[in-house]
Structure formats: structure tokens, C-alpha cells
Amino acid sequence: MQLISEIGRYDDRSFFAKDPVWINPKNPKDPSRLPDGLEKKVLVIGGGLAGLSAALELADRGYSVYIKEKYSHIGGKLFCKPVDILNQTFWIEHGFHAWFHNYYQFQDIRKRLNIDNNFKTWDVVNYVFRNYKPEAIYSEGPYPLNLFGIIQRSPNLKLTDGIKSFLSLPDMVFYDFDHINQKYDNISFIEWATQKKVPQDFYDIILKPALSVTLNEPISFSAAEMLAFMQIFFLTNSKSDRREVANVNYYEAILKPWTDYLIKQNVKIQLDTEVLRLKVDEKTASIIGSVDSNGDDTIVYDWVVMASEVGAVKKIFANTLKYYQNVPRVNEILSNNIKKYLDTMKVAPDYKVLRVWFDKKLNSSTHDILETPDFSPVNLIAQYHLLEKEFIDWSNRTGGSVLEFHCYTWSSFFTKNVNDSQVWDLISPTVKQIYPEIFERNFKVLAYHVNSFENFSSFEKGLLKGRPFVDSFALNKLNGIYLAGDWIRTKYPSALMERAVSTGREAANQILLKDNVKQVPLLVVNNKGPGI
Ligand SMILES: Cc1cc2nc3c(=O)[nH]c(=O)nc-3n(C[C@H](O)[C@H](O)[C@H](O)COP(=O)(O)OP(=O)(O)OC[C@H]3O[C@@H](n4cnc5c(N)ncnc54)[C@H](O)[C@@H]3O)c2cc1C
């Protein structure tokens, strides 16, 4: 088995760059697998990245793992499913994703699954604004000169003003994870920027674009969470803002190799299986199983990893609490120890991802991916016929194009429940301001596909202190259950896909420690900032 040691290399030799750090196993002398003949059953609830990550580590160490996934497809917010469109089957994702350099856990999994070739670099990130010239942002040179290079190349910012702005932000430059979390979770990132007197152009061009792609309401996004995002995505080393994208659909690129690997390890993946409530052993107050949409699951599990998204976890626990309301010991633990975590957690506003098949292509100078921070409800446009193989092939055959439009916090702009057929018409006036060519050259819409969801984690200000860690429920007397997902709190800077994968691995580590099996090391972003 290949572990992450080989990506622990650090190739930014700049004095200022901060190395990622290892969280080493607490039990390095324990065996690396369960003893032969000992069976331990683990139920993983949710087949997103967090659940898949926990399943991978546990299956590799000899556990019998059962994944229950509500939908007919695996992957959670990274899902990719076949859809028949224009007499062809296309594999369509939940929405375009980017993988960042500091995603150390994800890189390790990519190496173990041997899927690195399914990714390509996304070198230059292009932005359009309403009141500024377009920006093409890329990082070059050692840290922190790479950041000054971004400012120097900007057609909008003056180098001296940019350097002053950057250096005047000790919260970013002298970043300290614990201190920032304590100090800034009760204010929004926008309030923080106002307090720090961040110059408007620096805010609009450098900071606001990152905020606009969080799928949360920008106005209330926690300053502490955003400052952590900044460390992960842009600071700490010269490569942190380097992104990669998949060159084939996410099923082929990631999910099929991952599930094939798990199946080879005898992991049972039950799709179309929604967990409705948990089963609790009343004597030990341990979670031992679940009742799901297929009925009562009679297997008694040794451990449960709860890896569904926050809205689903709230629902599962509400049902469990209702079921055990007359069982004093369970009722007391659930209502006094667990409910407080779930009551404070929130789901971010609803969003839509629209993919449109057109009969023509935009001119070749347009960018494959364009971020549009000033053009809500359109936050990002990806030209899939320039990104993924099956769309490239379709475009080569037909001369058409396939564009994906990300529309976050949809109901801040339009009625929540609009028909899919109305989505293009509603966003067209905004798209016309970004790509007038679509309308001037009368592009014909040949087909469309809409994903509408309200399942994203909220990172609103004030939630951090109530956010559970992987082991918070177990530490609060509910035994046998660990949590994983992008909404779970970590002790190091971590976000989104990387947080999902890291917490999945952390949940597995809790189980391994209890069973005296050697834990998996984690390589994570440094808690301290660059320190210039
Ligand atoms: C449009 C879009 C773009 C994004 N872009 C990026 C990006 O560029 N970079 C990045 O890092 N992140 C990005 N993200 C975020 C990223 O997708 C998530 O952070 C990550 O996939 C979350 O994984 P998870 O396993 O924590 O949760 P999820 O993926 O939500 O997985 C939870 C799973 O639990 C299942 N489930 C729910 N209820 C039940 C139940 N009762 N029983 C059984 N199963 C259940 C769900 O169906 C789901 O499969 C993006 C997200 C979206 C939506």
C-alpha cells in the first residue's frame, strides 16, 4: 500500500513558504491491519468523498465496510451520472470542480488509485468584472514574490498599492489558525475587510472573487473560515493557487476507479438506500446500525461513520431522537449532548448548475473557465467542449458547444421553484453582459440539463464554535459513531473536497486507534501563515 510520504516533499525552497505538516499516527507500533480472523463491521452513511475516504482506509486495513448511499449514484456533490441528451448518453457532473495544490489527502488517494493522468493543470484563472479590466491570474516564482507578481501583472492594481494592501493584512500574512478562529468567527469576511480598511480595488479583484464561489451568501460568510480558505487556496507556498481539472468526466476520472477499488476490497455499496434513523444499543448508548428506506437492517455494526451532508444528518438524528424519546438514557444523550451541535448547523442557500448544448461555439479567444464575481446569479462559466473528452468529441462532430453556468444562492435572485425550462431565460440577460456573442450570433439552445440542490454546508459567521469535530459525538457519550464531511471542524486549515477527504480519514483513524490498528498519517496545511 502506498502512503502519502512521497507527496510530503516540498519543492518551494523560499525562506518564507510554510511547509505542510504531518499528523502522525498516535499508535505507530500497532499492526497495520486487523488481525486475521477478526471481523469488524463498519457502516458508512453517505457515499460522498468523506464516506468514500473513510471506506478506503478501513477496507485497506481489513474492515468489512458497508456504504449506504441515498441516491442511485455515488459521489455526493462530486457525482456524475449518465443522462440521455440529443440521442447520446452524456456523463454529467453535479458541477465543475477544481483541485488545489494543497489538497494533500486527495493527492494521496489519486496516487493510490493511479488516476493522476485523469487531471490536467488549469494554469491561468480568468476573471471578468463590471468595473475593472479582465484579470488573468497565475502564480510564478518563489513565495511570496509570486503574489507580488500577480499584483504587478494586474491591469487594475498598482504594485505599490497592492504590496501595501497585502502587507497591511497581518491576519493573512501572519496567519494563526487558532487565533483567527477565536477572533473572527463572529464577524463576516466583508465586515473584516471593512474593519481592516482593505482598499476597494484590492478587495474587489483579489478577495471578493474567492468569496463569490463559496456557494454561501457572501454577506454573512465567516471571516475565520474565509481566512483559512485564503491560506489553503492562495497563501503558504508559491503553488497553493495552482489548480487542476479533470480531463474526462468525474465518473471515469475518479468515482469508477475509486468504487472499483473498494469493491475489490469487498466493500458493499448499497445505492438507493436512504438511512432514516439510527439504531442505538440502550445499555451501552452505542450506535449499532440503522433503519433505511429498504427496511430494518439487521446487521449489528461495530462502528458507524456518519458522512452525509449536514441537512441529512439533522434529519437522521431528529428521527432517531423521536424514536427513542421514551428511552431515558438515549433520550438524554441525544437531547442534551448531541442536539446542541446539530441545532446550530445550517445548510447554505439553494443553487443551480445549468449545462447548455448550443449549435455554435464562442470565438476561440474566450476562456475555458471564466469566473464572474460581479455577475450574480452567474458565478462561473465552464466550456465543457474544451475540458472533457466526450464533450470535445461531440463538439468536433457537430460544431456546437457545451457551456455550464453556476448560479449560487439562487433564491436571492429568483423564485426558488422555477421550472428547469425557465432557467436559461432567467439568466440570459446576465449571460448577455458576459458573452454578448451568444446573442449577437443567435446561438440556438439544442438541449439543457439543470441540477438544483440545497445541500451545501453553511459557513455563515458564528457557526464555528458549535461545529462538531470528527469525534464530538463519541466524546459526548454517544458511542460507536464518528463524523465526516466538509462541514466538520478540523484542527488545521482545510476546506471543501479536501476537508471531506481529510475528515473521512480522521474518522477512520478514530476507529483504528480504538481497535489497536496503526492510524493513517495525514499531511495538512500549516496552522501558521507565511510569516513575512
Ligand atoms: C457546484 C459545486 C462546485 C464545487 N466546486 C468545488 C471546487 O472547485 N473545489 C472543492 O474543493 N470543492 C468544491 N465543491 C464542494 C465539494 O463538492 C464538497 O465539499 C464535497 O464534495 C463534500 O463531500 P462530502 O462527502 O462531505 O459531502 P457530500 O458530497 O454531500 O456527500 C454526502 C452523501 O451523503 C448522501 N446522503 C444524504 N443523506 C443520506 C441518507 N439519509 N442516507 C444515505 N446517504 C445519504 C448524499 O446523497 C451524498 O452522497 C463544489 C460543490 C458544488 C456543489
The ligand as a Gaussian input file, in Angstrom:
#p B3LYP/6-31G(d) Opt

LIG

0 1
 C      -21.362000      23.183000      -7.875000
 C      -20.287000      22.819000      -6.907000
 C      -18.958000      23.155000      -7.175000
 C      -17.958000      22.838000      -6.261000
 N      -16.660000      23.156000      -6.552000
 C      -15.670000      22.777000      -5.709000
 C      -14.307000      23.008000      -6.041000
 O      -13.996000      23.555000      -7.101000
 N      -13.347000      22.616000      -5.153000
 C      -13.667000      21.984000      -3.972000
 O      -12.768000      21.620000      -3.211000
 N      -14.963000      21.752000      -3.647000
 C      -15.956000      22.129000      -4.474000
 N      -17.261000      21.878000      -4.148000
 C      -17.541000      21.292000      -2.825000
 C      -17.362000      19.783000      -2.799000
 O      -18.136000      19.183000      -3.797000
 C      -17.823000      19.284000      -1.426000
 O      -17.151000      19.989000      -0.415000
 C      -17.551000      17.794000      -1.217000
 O      -17.878000      17.035000      -2.352000
 C      -18.363000      17.332000       0.003000
 O      -18.207000      15.961000       0.217000
 P      -18.929000      15.256000       1.446000
 O      -18.621000      13.814000       1.345000
 O      -18.588000      15.995000       2.690000
 O      -20.491000      15.515000       1.252000
 P      -21.457000      15.091000       0.091000
 O      -20.756000      15.090000      -1.200000
 O      -22.661000      15.953000       0.206000
 O      -21.831000      13.579000       0.420000
 C      -22.852000      13.231000       1.295000
 C      -23.524000      11.983000       0.760000
 O      -24.473000      11.521000       1.697000
 C      -25.599000      11.043000       0.966000
 N      -26.759000      11.012000       1.860000
 C      -27.501000      12.061000       2.289000
 N      -28.468000      11.634000       3.105000
 C      -28.335000      10.293000       3.218000
 C      -29.043000       9.304000       3.929000
 N      -30.063000       9.610000       4.707000
 N      -28.652000       8.016000       3.778000
 C      -27.598000       7.687000       2.982000
 N      -26.888000       8.601000       2.281000
 C      -27.245000       9.890000       2.406000
 C      -25.712000      12.067000      -0.153000
 O      -26.537000      11.623000      -1.187000
 C      -24.261000      12.230000      -0.546000
 O      -23.864000      11.297000      -1.497000
 C      -18.291000      22.192000      -5.040000
 C      -19.608000      21.837000      -4.790000
 C      -20.599000      22.147000      -5.705000
 C      -21.998000      21.765000      -5.400000

